[in-house]
Amino acid sequence: MSTSERDGDLVASRPPAHLPTVSGWTLDSAAELSGLRAGIRRAVNSAVGRADDVPLDDVPEHMCLVATELATNGLEHGAPPVQVRLHRDGSTFVLDVADRDLRDEPRVAGDRPFGRGGFGLVIARRLAVDVGWYRSAEAKHVWAQFTLPDEAPPSRPGA
């Protein structure tokens, strides 16, 4: 069985509807990924009422990792620029990462040797509540849903 036969399809589905956009980024190259991670950290802290210098917990850090992986996929395998949108409703966040390659479908890596790539969607599936993809008229979108735990936001250190 070839690697492509062991690779899996990602379920075609739309993310939860009616989540307002919190923030967005446009990336033309991998050099902009660190700015994306910093922007997501700022956006999540702002959305939950935390100071920018308060460290994020596991779920928002997972969001940064998944956003980086999905944006990298769009830059390397899709058609840049890559559009990343962060949506939120209460404790639910959805990352929507879009590129302009309408021909190809996202594929989840199967049994591949380490270092051969293709594990961004595997990581997304492990860290997110749900992951899917869809096409719009002008872009292919891959999305990942996250839910923050119900807890009071931490205060600013030293306050």
Accessible surface in RSA format (square Angstrom, percent):
REM  Atomic radii and reference values for relative SASA: ProtOr
REM  Chains: A
REM  Algorithm: Lee & Richards
REM  Probe-radius: 1.40
REM  Slices: 20
REM RES _ NUM      All-atoms   Total-Side   Main-Chain    Non-polar    All polar
REM                ABS   REL    ABS   REL    ABS   REL    ABS   REL    ABS   REL
RES MET A   1   165.50  85.7  96.90  64.1  68.60 163.3  97.44  82.8  68.06  90.2
RES SER A   2    58.23  49.2  44.76  59.7  13.48  31.0  51.75 110.2   6.48   9.1
RES THR A   3    51.76  36.8  47.37  48.0   4.38  10.4  26.07  35.0  25.69  38.8
RES SER A   4    71.47  60.4  66.06  88.2   5.41  12.5  45.76  97.5  25.70  36.0
RES GLU A   5   118.64  68.1  88.73  67.1  29.91  71.2  40.66  78.7  77.98  63.7
RES ARG A   6    92.38  38.8  69.47  35.4  22.91  54.5  33.25  45.4  59.13  35.8
RES ASP A   7    17.68  12.4   8.31   8.3   9.38  22.2   0.01   0.0  17.68  17.6
RES GLY A   8    28.30  34.9   0.00   N/A  28.30  34.9  26.38  72.4   1.92   4.3
RES ASP A   9    87.88  61.6  70.78  70.4  17.10  40.4  23.31  54.9  64.56  64.4
RES LEU A  10     6.35   3.5   1.19   0.9   5.16  13.0   1.21   0.8   5.14  13.8
RES VAL A  11    97.67  64.3  91.18  82.5   6.49  15.6  97.64  84.8   0.03   0.1
RES ALA A  12    71.20  65.5  44.95  69.4  26.24  59.7  45.69  64.3  25.51  67.6
RES SER A  13    42.39  35.8  30.78  41.1  11.61  26.7  37.58  80.0   4.81   6.7
RES ARG A  14   155.38  65.2 135.23  68.9  20.15  48.0  60.20  82.3  95.18  57.7
RES PRO A  15    26.95  19.6  18.94  17.3   8.01  29.1  19.01  15.7   7.94  49.3
RES PRO A  16    54.17  39.5  34.27  31.2  19.90  72.3  47.06  38.9   7.11  44.2
RES ALA A  17    71.30  65.6  44.84  69.2  26.46  60.2  52.85  74.4  18.45  48.9
RES HIS A  18   175.68  96.0 139.55  97.0  36.13  92.4 108.00 111.3  67.68  78.8
RES LEU A  19    25.63  14.3  10.54   7.5  15.08  37.9  10.98   7.7  14.65  39.4
RES PRO A  20    85.17  62.1  72.88  66.4  12.29  44.7  84.81  70.0   0.36   2.2
RES THR A  21    79.39  56.5  48.87  49.5  30.52  72.7  30.60  41.1  48.79  73.8
RES VAL A  22    57.70  38.0  25.46  23.1  32.24  77.7  30.98  26.9  26.73  72.5
RES SER A  23    34.87  29.5  26.44  35.3   8.44  19.4  11.48  24.5  23.39  32.8
RES GLY A  24    35.16  43.4   0.00   N/A  35.16  43.4   6.37  17.5  28.79  64.5
RES TRP A  25    43.24  17.4  36.47  17.7   6.77  15.9  33.77  18.0   9.46  15.4
RES THR A  26    69.36  49.3  47.77  48.4  21.59  51.5  31.70  42.6  37.66  56.9
RES LEU A  27     2.41   1.3   2.41   1.7   0.00   0.0   2.41   1.7   0.00   0.0
RES ASP A  28    93.81  65.7  76.15  75.8  17.66  41.7  29.86  70.3  63.95  63.8
RES SER A  29    49.00  41.4  44.48  59.4   4.52  10.4  40.00  85.2   9.00  12.6
RES ALA A  30    65.02  59.8  51.79  79.9  13.24  30.1  52.09  73.4  12.93  34.3
RES ALA A  31    91.64  84.3  55.89  86.2  35.75  81.3  68.68  96.7  22.95  60.8
RES GLU A  32    68.21  39.2  60.89  46.1   7.31  17.4  36.26  70.1  31.95  26.1
RES LEU A  33    18.50  10.3  18.50  13.2   0.00   0.0  18.50  13.0   0.00   0.0
RES SER A  34    68.20  57.6  61.61  82.2   6.59  15.2  36.37  77.4  31.83  44.6
RES GLY A  35    40.96  50.5   0.00   N/A  40.96  50.5  36.66 100.6   4.30   9.6
RES LEU A  36     2.99   1.7   0.41   0.3   2.58   6.5   1.16   0.8   1.83   4.9
RES ARG A  37    73.19  30.7  73.19  37.3   0.00   0.0  16.28  22.2  56.91  34.5
RES ALA A  38    37.05  34.1  34.24  52.8   2.81   6.4  36.35  51.2   0.70   1.9
RES GLY A  39     4.07   5.0   0.00   N/A   4.07   5.0   2.17   6.0   1.90   4.3
RES ILE A  40     0.00   0.0   0.00   0.0   0.00   0.0   0.00   0.0   0.00   0.0
RES ARG A  41    83.59  35.1  83.50  42.6   0.09   0.2  34.98  47.8  48.61  29.5
RES ARG A  42   126.33  53.0 124.77  63.6   1.56   3.7  48.50  66.3  77.83  47.2
RES ALA A  43    10.71   9.9   3.36   5.2   7.36  16.7  10.42  14.7   0.30   0.8
RES VAL A  44     0.00   0.0   0.00   0.0   0.00   0.0   0.00   0.0   0.00   0.0
RES ASN A  45     1.97   1.4   1.97   1.9   0.00   0.0   0.00   0.0   1.97   1.9
RES SER A  46    82.10  69.4  60.31  80.5  21.79  50.2  28.65  61.0  53.45  74.9
RES ALA A  47    24.66  22.7   2.11   3.3  22.55  51.3  12.58  17.7  12.09  32.0
RES VAL A  48    29.53  19.4  16.68  15.1  12.85  31.0  23.31  20.3   6.22  16.9
RES GLY A  49    65.26  80.5   0.00   N/A  65.26  80.5  35.68  97.9  29.58  66.2
RES ARG A  50    22.74   9.5  10.43   5.3  12.32  29.3   3.39   4.6  19.35  11.7
RES ALA A  51    25.63  23.6   8.10  12.5  17.53  39.9  19.20  27.0   6.43  17.0
RES ASP A  52    93.98  65.8  69.71  69.4  24.26  57.4  29.24  68.8  64.73  64.6
RES ASP A  53    92.00  64.4  65.74  65.4  26.25  62.1  47.94 112.8  44.06  43.9
RES VAL A  54     7.30   4.8   4.53   4.1   2.77   6.7   4.61   4.0   2.69   7.3
RES PRO A  55   103.04  75.1  84.14  76.7  18.90  68.7  96.34  79.5   6.70  41.6
RES LEU A  56    19.31  10.8   1.68   1.2  17.63  44.3   1.68   1.2  17.63  47.4
RES ASP A  57    48.98  34.3  36.15  36.0  12.83  30.3  36.42  85.7  12.56  12.5
RES ASP A  58   104.14  72.9 101.76 101.3   2.38   5.6  18.75  44.1  85.39  85.2
RES VAL A  59    34.61  22.8  34.32  31.1   0.30   0.7  34.38  29.9   0.23   0.6
RES PRO A  60     0.07   0.1   0.07   0.1   0.00   0.0   0.07   0.1   0.00   0.0
RES GLU A  61    63.89  36.7  60.40  45.7   3.49   8.3  33.45  64.7  30.45  24.9
RES HIS A  62    56.86  31.1  56.80  39.5   0.06   0.2  33.28  34.3  23.57  27.4
RES MET A  63     0.00   0.0   0.00   0.0   0.00   0.0   0.00   0.0   0.00   0.0
RES CYS A  64     1.83   1.4   1.83   2.0   0.00   0.0   1.83   4.6   0.00   0.0
RES LEU A  65    75.39  42.0  72.19  51.6   3.20   8.1  74.85  52.6   0.55   1.5
RES VAL A  66     0.00   0.0   0.00   0.0   0.00   0.0   0.00   0.0   0.00   0.0
RES ALA A  67     0.00   0.0   0.00   0.0   0.00   0.0   0.00   0.0   0.00   0.0
RES THR A  68    19.20  13.7  19.20  19.5   0.00   0.0  19.20  25.8   0.00   0.0
RES GLU A  69    46.23  26.5  45.91  34.7   0.33   0.8   0.98   1.9  45.25  36.9
RES LEU A  70     4.55   2.5   1.50   1.1   3.06   7.7   1.58   1.1   2.97   8.0
RES ALA A  71     0.00   0.0   0.00   0.0   0.00   0.0   0.00   0.0   0.00   0.0
RES THR A  72    32.95  23.4  32.94  33.4   0.01   0.0  29.43  39.5   3.51   5.3
RES ASN A  73    40.72  28.1  39.22  37.9   1.50   3.6  16.84  40.5  23.88  23.1
RES GLY A  74     4.93   6.1   0.00   N/A   4.93   6.1   4.46  12.3   0.46   1.0
RES LEU A  75    25.22  14.0   9.32   6.7  15.90  40.0   9.47   6.7  15.75  42.4
RES GLU A  76   123.44  70.9  88.37  66.9  35.07  83.5  35.67  69.0  87.77  71.7
RES HIS A  77   123.91  67.7 104.31  72.5  19.60  50.1  79.90  82.3  44.01  51.2
RES GLY A  78    20.67  25.5   0.00   N/A  20.67  25.5   0.50   1.4  20.16  45.2
RES ALA A  79    35.16  32.3  32.08  49.5   3.08   7.0  35.16  49.5   0.00   0.0
RES PRO A  80    60.97  44.4  40.43  36.9  20.55  74.7  40.82  33.7  20.15 125.3
RES PRO A  81    39.38  28.7  39.15  35.7   0.24   0.9  39.15  32.3   0.24   1.5
RES VAL A  82     0.00   0.0   0.00   0.0   0.00   0.0   0.00   0.0   0.00   0.0
RES GLN A  83    39.70  22.2  39.32  28.7   0.38   0.9  23.66  50.4  16.04  12.2
RES VAL A  84     0.00   0.0   0.00   0.0   0.00   0.0   0.00   0.0   0.00   0.0
RES ARG A  85    80.73  33.9  80.73  41.2   0.00   0.0  25.15  34.4  55.58  33.7
RES LEU A  86     0.00   0.0   0.00   0.0   0.00   0.0   0.00   0.0   0.00   0.0
RES HIS A  87    34.06  18.6  34.06  23.7   0.00   0.0  26.61  27.4   7.45   8.7
RES ARG A  88    65.64  27.6  60.95  31.1   4.69  11.2   4.92   6.7  60.73  36.8
RES ASP A  89    88.53  62.0  79.08  78.7   9.45  22.3   8.61  20.3  79.92  79.7
RES GLY A  90    44.87  55.3   0.00   N/A  44.87  55.3  36.93 101.3   7.94  17.8
RES SER A  91    42.48  35.9  33.09  44.2   9.39  21.6  18.16  38.7  24.32  34.1
RES THR A  92    30.38  21.6  30.38  30.8   0.00   0.0   8.61  11.6  21.78  32.9
RES PHE A  93     0.00   0.0   0.00   0.0   0.00   0.0   0.00   0.0   0.00   0.0
RES VAL A  94     1.84   1.2   1.84   1.7   0.00   0.0   1.84   1.6   0.00   0.0
RES LEU A  95     0.00   0.0   0.00   0.0   0.00   0.0   0.00   0.0   0.00   0.0
RES ASP A  96     9.07   6.4   8.84   8.8   0.23   0.5   2.71   6.4   6.36   6.3
RES VAL A  97     6.53   4.3   4.13   3.7   2.40   5.8   4.13   3.6   2.40   6.5
RES ALA A  98     6.06   5.6   5.43   8.4   0.63   1.4   5.91   8.3   0.15   0.4
RES ASP A  99     9.17   6.4   8.39   8.4   0.78   1.8   0.98   2.3   8.19   8.2
RES ARG A 100   118.56  49.8 103.61  52.8  14.95  35.6  37.83  51.7  80.73  48.9
RES ASP A 101     6.29   4.4   2.99   3.0   3.30   7.8   4.53  10.7   1.77   1.8
RES LEU A 102    66.93  37.3  56.04  40.1  10.89  27.4  56.31  39.5  10.62  28.6
RES ARG A 103   199.42  83.7 171.54  87.4  27.88  66.4  81.51 111.4 117.91  71.5
RES ASP A 104    73.30  51.3  70.18  69.9   3.12   7.4  20.89  49.2  52.41  52.3
RES GLU A 105    85.80  49.3  72.18  54.6  13.63  32.4  13.77  26.6  72.03  58.8
RES PRO A 106    15.76  11.5   4.48   4.1  11.28  41.0  14.88  12.3   0.88   5.5
RES ARG A 107    97.07  40.8  82.15  41.9  14.92  35.5  42.02  57.4  55.06  33.4
RES VAL A 108     9.47   6.2   9.47   8.6   0.00   0.0   9.47   8.2   0.00   0.0
RES ALA A 109    10.82   9.9   0.00   0.0  10.82  24.6   0.00   0.0  10.82  28.7
RES GLY A 110    20.10  24.8   0.00   N/A  20.10  24.8  13.88  38.1   6.22  13.9
RES ASP A 111   102.28  71.6  90.83  90.4  11.46  27.1  26.61  62.6  75.67  75.5
RES ARG A 112    55.87  23.5  39.61  20.2  16.26  38.7   7.81  10.7  48.06  29.1
RES PRO A 113    84.22  61.4  72.04  65.7  12.18  44.3  83.59  69.0   0.63   3.9
RES PHE A 114   203.15 101.6 174.34 108.0  28.82  75.0 176.23 106.8  26.92  77.1
RES GLY A 115    67.83  83.6   0.00   N/A  67.83  83.6  33.35  91.5  34.47  77.2
RES ARG A 116   171.82  72.1 146.01  74.4  25.81  61.5  37.18  50.8 134.64  81.6
RES GLY A 117    38.08  47.0   0.00   N/A  38.08  47.0  36.28  99.6   1.81   4.0
RES GLY A 118    29.22  36.0   0.00   N/A  29.22  36.0  17.67  48.5  11.54  25.9
RES PHE A 119    67.09  33.6  64.49  39.9   2.60   6.8  64.49  39.1   2.60   7.4
RES GLY A 120     4.04   5.0   0.00   N/A   4.04   5.0   0.07   0.2   3.97   8.9
RES LEU A 121     7.51   4.2   7.04   5.0   0.47   1.2   7.04   4.9   0.47   1.3
RES VAL A 122    22.96  15.1  22.25  20.1   0.71   1.7  22.89  19.9   0.07   0.2
RES ILE A 123    48.44  27.6  47.60  35.5   0.84   2.0  48.44  34.9   0.00   0.0
RES ALA A 124     0.00   0.0   0.00   0.0   0.00   0.0   0.00   0.0   0.00   0.0
RES ARG A 125   112.43  47.2  91.02  46.4  21.42  51.0  29.58  40.4  82.86  50.2
RES ARG A 126   191.31  80.3 156.18  79.6  35.13  83.6  56.46  77.2 134.84  81.7
RES LEU A 127    53.07  29.6  34.48  24.7  18.59  46.7  36.79  25.8  16.28  43.8
RES ALA A 128    13.29  12.2   0.00   0.0  13.29  30.2   0.88   1.2  12.40  32.9
RES VAL A 129    98.88  65.1  65.55  59.3  33.33  80.3  73.22  63.6  25.66  69.6
RES ASP A 130    70.49  49.4  65.72  65.4   4.77  11.3  12.82  30.2  57.68  57.5
RES VAL A 131    13.89   9.1   2.58   2.3  11.31  27.3   2.58   2.2  11.31  30.7
RES GLY A 132     0.00   0.0   0.00   N/A   0.00   0.0   0.00   0.0   0.00   0.0
RES TRP A 133    12.30   4.9  12.30   6.0   0.00   0.0  10.07   5.4   2.23   3.6
RES TYR A 134    32.09  15.0  28.77  16.4   3.32   8.6  14.36  10.8  17.74  21.9
RES ARG A 135    90.65  38.1  72.94  37.2  17.70  42.1  34.34  46.9  56.31  34.1
RES SER A 136    30.88  26.1  18.22  24.3  12.66  29.2  25.66  54.6   5.22   7.3
RES ALA A 137    96.47  88.7  57.27  88.4  39.20  89.2  70.62  99.4  25.86  68.5
RES GLU A 138   116.36  66.8 107.86  81.6   8.50  20.2  59.79 115.7  56.57  46.2
RES ALA A 139     9.97   9.2   9.97  15.4   0.00   0.0   9.97  14.0   0.00   0.0
RES LYS A 140    15.79   7.7  15.10   9.3   0.70   1.7   6.35   5.7   9.45  10.1
RES HIS A 141    28.30  15.5  28.30  19.7   0.00   0.0  26.26  27.1   2.04   2.4
RES VAL A 142    16.30  10.7  16.30  14.8   0.00   0.0  16.30  14.2   0.00   0.0
RES TRP A 143     4.06   1.6   4.06   2.0   0.00   0.0   4.06   2.2   0.00   0.0
RES ALA A 144     0.00   0.0   0.00   0.0   0.00   0.0   0.00   0.0   0.00   0.0
RES GLN A 145    30.28  16.9  30.28  22.1   0.00   0.0   0.00   0.0  30.28  23.0
RES PHE A 146     2.90   1.4   2.32   1.4   0.57   1.5   2.90   1.8   0.00   0.0
RES THR A 147    59.01  42.0  47.43  48.1  11.58  27.6  40.48  54.4  18.53  28.0
RES LEU A 148    15.78   8.8  13.98  10.0   1.80   4.5  13.98   9.8   1.80   4.9
RES PRO A 149    68.21  49.7  48.97  44.6  19.24  69.9  60.71  50.1   7.50  46.6
RES ASP A 150   139.06  97.4 102.93 102.5  36.13  85.4  42.09  99.0  96.97  96.7
RES GLU A 151   110.53  63.5  77.38  58.5  33.15  78.9  41.80  80.9  68.73  56.1
RES ALA A 152    86.60  79.6  61.67  95.2  24.93  56.7  67.62  95.2  18.98  50.3
RES PRO A 153    72.25  52.7  51.65  47.1  20.61  74.9  55.90  46.2  16.35 101.6
RES PRO A 154    60.35  44.0  45.06  41.1  15.29  55.6  55.63  45.9   4.72  29.4
RES SER A 155    88.70  75.0  66.34  88.5  22.36  51.5  47.19 100.5  41.51  58.2
RES ARG A 156   129.28  54.3 122.09  62.2   7.20  17.1  37.40  51.1  91.89  55.7
RES PRO A 157    86.82  63.3  60.61  55.3  26.21  95.3  71.56  59.1  15.26  94.9
RES GLY A 158    91.88 113.3   0.00   N/A  91.88 113.3  44.93 123.3  46.95 105.1
RES ALA A 159   107.18  98.5  31.47  48.6  75.71 172.2  68.78  96.9  38.41 101.7
END  Absolute sums over single chains surface
CHAIN  1 A     8410.3       6306.2       2104.1       4540.1       3870.2
END  Absolute sums over all chains
TOTAL          8410.3       6306.2       2104.1       4540.1       3870.2
